[in-house]
């Protein structure tokens, strides 16, 4: 697709008042791509390290217990739950439901709240059960 | 949904968006997405239920078919869904056709290599070599 020359652009990011639906839309894209790149790279590394054992797995444990590593893992857990709940919202909207202003706004806010809650719960159980 | 021979305005524009095709691909994208709902929940709950994250614990867990098979399904669905997602990102933001095609090769290559490595590692664990 060649870039059109000197055609007027429609009003974009600067002109709209931010709403929860816009936040959730961009979060869905950001979290999805973060999970695709960082999440799946880490999954692959993790599986290879389990297969290899020994010092290869020790490297994973060291990275995961480093504060930065832990922050990345908690961040990806949140990204997963946000993408999970906003993904469910998209599947509902794919059927043509939940597009009315009020219900759409409510579902958007709910995905953010549910993701934060599920992230906290996941780490509560991970730490609680594993230590 | 094909371009068809519809006489309605909607029927005529179907499949003529920026990607050049539409309905069938849109539906196909949803298979991996829907599959990941139970599969990703299974993975999170399984990890929570494990007594610890030691290599031996994880290898023993993945040696059982009840974990190895859903993990294989998760790997395939996750890499497919990641490829579906990054494709949209590239189509939306890489405007130059050369860059766009190049990036599609990079993301498809990365997804295939990642999936192959993950499945290889899983097989090695599942068949008891780890």
Interface residues (C-beta under 8 A of the other chain):
Chain A: X1 X2 X3 X29 X32 X33 X35 X36 X37 X40 X41 X43 X44 X47 X48 X49 X50 X51 X52 X53 X57 X61 X64 X80 X84 X87 X88 X91 X94 X122 X125 X126 X129 X130
Chain B: X18 X30 X33 X34 X37 X40 X44 X47 X48 X49 X50 X51 X52 X53 X55 X58 X59 X62 X75 X78 X79 X81 X82 X83 X85 X86 X88 X89 X95 X97 X111 X114 X117 X118 X120 X121 X122 X124 X125 X129 X130
